[in-house]
Amino acid sequence: MTDRVPEADGVPAADVALLLSDGAGRWLDAEPADIPLGAVRVGARQIHPVLPPPPAFPGHDAYLVRFPYELLLEPDVPGPLWFEVAFRLSCADGSAVVVTDAVPRTVLAQQAPSRVVLDGLLNFTAAEPGEPGAFTLPESLPVVDVFGIGGSTPRWRHSTKRPDGVRPGSYSGWVAILVPEGCDAVDVVCSARFDLGPDDAMGCLPAALPTSFTLRLDAAKAATAAAPRTAREPALPPAPTRPAVTAPRTAPVGTIRADAQAVVEGGLGAEAEDRGEAWLGSDAMPGGEDGGGAHSGVRRPVGVPRVFVSYAHDDEPHVEQVRLFADFLARDCGLDVVLDRWDTDRRRDWYLWAAEQVREADFVVVVASPMCRKVGDGQIDNTRHRGLQSELALIRENLHADRAAWTTKLLPVVLPGRTPSDLPAFLQPQSADHYIVSGNTVDGAQDLLRAVLRRPLHRRPAPSERVRLLDRLR
């Protein structure tokens, strides 16, 4: 159960409990159990309206938000090899929140405290001495990686090569966000991931129980308006004449349709509860008797899997079919989905983009199509479909380097109108699993969702159950 610990100023802290899960009952006389390790505790948030609203983003309000968080470990628990904290943001009415920038960014060497300021495009830049609106970033120790800029879920990953792992302590993340004009609250789902390494994990699986809270934008704006002018945040400098960043067209939202939720509760979700895993909207959620907030009732597994969708641009109907499929995975299933069409807000090196997505994804979905098969099998001129050629080359390289890991990570998908013969040979369409999606519904994609969420249709009985049965037969 996640606790909320009152802070001195009355703003509750939010704890993401860190656990080792022995969901299968590894010993004959043991029931499934969770071993508490500590928590990632999010302290009192700071919310600063950006006044006046930047003219580069008409129809939007802007805010600067600070998330302070601590890594807390129980006595004698070793530091993790890495840990990651994520903040999924959505307006209370379901509208998209866009993170225009976040700090600290990537930290590869120790960084001294520095002064930064938001520019007119809501990017953090180095502040000039005495520049109004500047604030201080504390010292940062390597290694820190930041993800989610341009989306709705900023996340910071802390890692180290120290033998004793990442040390417990306090950290902070700052984000600049855009919300639709008049949005008065942002709902936040905070989750965490970590890894202790095989020796310290004792054969158990790392797990975490997410927490949720709400950023009261209306209260922050009212407090700023009521404060004396000298106490307010200084206005931003005029925005340069550049196009405004538009909100992503798709982002996971806080509701699941009733028919999908019924399937999840009846099949995909039930066995997770037996293993002690938490779901959004379950009784383990903090904030009221049923979890509270706009996310109450949402079923989403702890540690939302990231899914990268790789596909060929055969023709416009196929591209649109893939987009609708990705929309379904993100909106209706709550997965963290990456699709190239959602990342066209700026000029990119698409090879580096693809390399990052393949590296960071928990699963890589390869969508079957005639052109995908031709590219994967090397039956196309090397001047055509170069993007997919690069992606599939990266995927093949990873599969060759670690076939055991990547066989489970690669998920070949066959959408309506396609067949398994439209998959490249290296994905083993006949001798290994592929996933036929008959429609953009939980029923139509159930086999794929069970693979992503690790929810088999039939659960293998724990050893202790078999032992008790044998005792009765004697």
N, C-alpha and C positions, 0 to 999 in steps of 0.2 A: 504494500500500500504506500503510495506516495504521500508524504506529509507536506503541509504548508506551515512554515515557521514564521511567526510574526516578526517583522523587523521593528527597530526602535521607532521609526516614523510611522508605523501602522501599515506600511505597504508589505504584503506578504512575500516571503521568499518562495521560490518554486523549486522543488527538488526533483531531479531525474535520478531515480534509484539505479545503481549499478549492481548487477548480479552475475553470478555464475549459475547457469541453469542445468540441472541434471534431470532433464525432462523425461528421460526414458527409464529412470530407476536403474542405475548401472550395477547395483549390487543386489544379490538375491533377496536380502532381507530389508531392502530400502524402498520406500515410496518416493515418487518424484519430489524433488525439493529444490529450492533456490538458495544459494549461498550469498548473503549480502556482503558487498565489498565496500560500499560507500555511496557517494552521490555526486552529481554535478548540480550545484545549487546556484540558481539565478537570483541575484539580489534585487534591490529596488531599482526599477528602470528610470531613466531620465529621458524626458520628451521635450524637445524644443521646437516650436513652430518656426518655420522659415518665413519671416515677414519682411517686406511684402512678398506674396507668392512669386516665384520666378516667372517672368513673362515668356520664357522659352517653352513653358508647359501650360498653355491655356486650358482651363477646365479642371485643373488639378491643384491640390494643396500639397505642400512639402513639409517634411519634418525631419529633424535630426534626432536619432534615438540611440541611447547607450544601453547595452546589455552587459552588466557586470556578472561574472560567473566564477565559481570556485570549484576546483577539483578536490573533493574530500574523500579520504580513504580510511577505512577501519585500521586499527593498529595491526601491524605485521603484514598488511596487504602490500605487495610490491607495486611500484609504479608501473603503469601500463606502457607498452611499447609506443602506443599512440592513443589519443582519445579525440573525439570530434563532437562538437555541439552544434545543433542546427535549430533555426527558428523559422518555422513555416508561418508566413503572414498572410492574412486574408481579411478584407473588410467584413464587418458583421453582416452586411447584406449580400455577401458572396462576391463582391467586385474585386478585381485584381489589385494587388499591391505590387509596385515595381521598386526593386532595390537598385538605385542608380549608381551607388558606390558603397564600399565598405572598407574599413580599416580596423586592425592592421591588415595590410595586404601580405603577399608572400614575404616571409622573413627567413633568410638563409644565413645571416650573421647577426650578431648582437647589435641592436639598434638603440642608441641613446634616446632619451625623451626628445620629442620634437613638437613644433607648433604647426598646425594645419588649419585650413579654412575651406569652406565650401565655395566653389565658384558659381557662376550663374547657370551652369549646366548640372549643378548638384554633383560635381566631382570633388573629391578631397585633393587639395594642392598644398604645397609648402607655403606657409604664411610669411609675409614680409615682417620685419620688426615693427611692432606697434600696430599691425593691421587689425582693424575692428572685426569682430566675429570669430577670431581665431581661438583655438583651444589646444590644450597640451595632450599629446599621446604619451603614455608612460613608456618606460623602457620595455623593449621586446626581446625575448630570447628565442633563438632558433630551436626547432624549425616550426614555422607557422605557415599553413596554406589556407587560402580563403577561396570559397566557391559560391556560386549563386548570384553574382553580380549581373544585373539585367533580368533576373527572375524574381521569385517571391520567397525564396528560402535561402537566406545567407547561412553559411556554416563555416566554422573555423576548425581546422585540424591541427593539433599539437603533437609533434613527434620528436624523438631524440634517439641518439645512438649511445647514450649513457647506459651502462650496465644496470643501473637501478631504475631505469625508466623515467617517464615524465614525472616531475616532482609535483606533489599537491601544492595548491596555492591559488591566488586570485588572478583573474584575467579580465579583460574588457574587450568588447567589440562595439564599434560604432557603425551605424548605417544611415544613409540618406535615403528616404523613401518618398515615393509619389503615391497619392491616393486620389480618388475622384473628389472633386470639390464638394464639400459638405459632409464627407465621411467623418463620423464622430467617434468611431472605435475600430481598432484593429485587433482581431483575435490571433493569438499566438499559440502554436503547439511546439513545445520545446522537446527535442529528443537528443539522444546521445548514442555514440558507438565507441567501442574501445577494443583493445587486444592486449592480453597479458602474455601471450606466447604459450606454446604447448606445455612447457614444464610447469609454469605457475597456474595454468588453467585446470590442471588435474583431469584432463579429458572432458571437461564440461564446456558448455557454450556460453560466450559472453552474451548478456542480455541487458535490457534497460527498460524501465517503465517511464513513458513520457509524461509530461505535465502540460498544463495549459493555463493561460492567463490572458487578460485583456489590457491593451494600451488605450487609455481614455484620452483620445485626442481632443475632445471637446473641453475637458477639464484643463488640459495643458494650455489650450488656446485662451480659455477664459482667464486663467491665472496670469498669462502673459499680458493680456489686455488690461487687467486690473493693476499690474505692477507699474511703478513709476517708470517713466521713459528711460531714465538712466540705468534702471535695473534690467531692462529688456535686452534680448539678444539683438545686436546690431543688424541692420538690414544687409542683405547680400549686395555685392556690386552688380551693376547692370549685366544682363546675360548677353554673351556674344550672339551674333546672328547665325545660329546653326539650327537645323531642324530639331524639334523636340523628340525625345525618345518615346516611342509609343509602347503602351502596355502589351505584354505578350497576349496572344489570342487565346492561349490555353494555359491553365494552371490547375492543379488539383484543388477542388473545392470541398466545402465542409459537409456535403450531404451525399448520400447514396440513394438511388431510387429504391422505392419500396420493394420491387421485385428482386433487385440485386441484393438488397440487404437480407431478404428472407433466405436466399440461397447461401449467402455468406454465413448467416447465423446457424443455418441448418447443416452446413457441410464444411466450408472452409474454416470457419471460426471455432467450431465446437472442440476440435481436438487440441487446438492451441491452448485453450483454457485448461485442459487436462495436464498440459506440460508446464503450467504456471506462467505462460506468456501473457502479456497485457495487450489489450486492444483499445483504441480510442473509443470512448463511449461505454466502456465496461465499468464494473463497480470499482475497479482499481484506479479509475481516473479521479484526480482531486477536483475540488471545487464544487461542493454540493453533493447531494445524495446520488445523483446520476451522472456526475462528471461536470455538469454546468457548462455555460458558455454556448457559443454558436456551434461548437463541434460536438455537442452531446448527441449520442446516437450514431456517430460515425464509427464504422468498423475498419480499422487499419492496423496492420501488424506493427509491433515495435521495430524500429530501425527500418524505415520505409525503403524497400529495394530501389536502386537506381537502374533503369532499363534504357539502354541505347538502342535505337531502331536504325538498322542499316538496310537500305533498299536501293533498287535501281529506278531511275527515272525513265521507265519504258515509254510512257505517254502520260498526258495530263489526267485521264481518268484513273490510272493506277496511282499516280502521285496523290490524288485527292482521296482515293480509297485508303492509302497508308496514313494520310493525315487524320482521317476520321477514326481509324483504328487506334492511332496514338492518342487522339482526344479521349477516346473511351478509356484507355488504360490510365490516363491522368485524371480525368474528371470523375469517372464513375468508379474506378478501382483505387484511386488515391496513390498510385505509384509515382515515383519520381522519374518521369520520362524525358528523354532527350531526343529531339528530332531536328534535323538541319533547318527545316522551314521556320522554326521558332527562333533561330539565332542569326537572322539576317538584318539585325538592327545596326550593324557596323561592318566595315571592311575586315575580313578575316583571312588568315592563312589556313585554308581548309584542311591541309594535310596535318598541321599541328593541332587543329581543332579535333579532327577525327582521332588522332593519336591519343589526345587527352581523354576523349569520351570512351574509347575502347579500354584505356588504362583504368579509368575511374569507375566504370560501370560494374554493378554486381552481376548483371546479365546483359548479353548482347543478342538482340533479336534480329535475325536475318530473314527478310520477307521474300518468299519465293516469287519468281517471275521469270519469263523466258530470258530477259536481258541479264538478270542476276545470274542465272545458270551459265550463260555464255561468258560473262565477265569472269565468274569464278573458275570456269573450266579453261580459260585462256583462249576462247574461240572468237575474240573480237580484236580489231585493230587497236594498238596501244595508244592511239590518239583520240579514241572515243571513250566516254564514260570514265574519265581519269579519276574522278572522285571515288567512285565505287571500286575501281581497280586498286587504289591506295588502301581503302578501308579493308577490302577482302585480303589484300596482301598482309596487312597488319594482323588481321584475325588468323590467317594461316600461320604466320610466324609464331604467334602466341600458342596456337594449338600444337604446333610442332615442338615448341620448347617445353610445354607441360600439358600433355594430352589428357591426363587424368583430371586436372583442374578445369581445363577449358572445354572438355566434353560436356561437363555439367553447366558451364557458364554460357555456352552457345545454345541458343534456342531457335531452331529453324521453324518458321511459321508459314502456314499455307492459308491464305485468305480466300474468301469465296471467288470462284471462277478460276482458281489455280489448282495445280496438282503437285504432289511431291516430286515429280519429274522435273519441275521448274526450279529445283534446288541444285546448287553446285555439288559435284561429286565429293569434294573434301568434307562436306557436312554429313556424309553417309546417310542419304535420305532413305535407303532401304534397310540398312543394318543397324541404325541408331534411331532414337526417338525423333519424331517431328510432331508439330502441334497444329492440327487443323482447327481453324477458327471459322465457325459457320456463321457467325454474326457478332456484332458489337454489343453483346450482352454477357452477363456472368455465365449463363448457361452455355452460350455459344463459344466462350473462351475458357471454359472451366478447366480443361486439361492444362492449358498454358498457365493459368493463374495458380493452379495447385503446384506446378513446377517452380514458379517464381516465389511463392509463399511457403514452399516446403510443407504442403498440406496434403499428404496422400489420402485417397478416398477411403482406404481401409488401413487402420492403424495396427501395426504389429503389436501383439500383447507383450507387456513387459515380462522379463524373466520371472519376477516374483509371482506373477499371475499363473504362469505355467507350473511353477513349483507347488503352489497351493493346490492346483488341480491334481497333480500327481499324488499329493498327500491324501486327498480324498479317495483316490482309487485304491489305496493300499488297504 
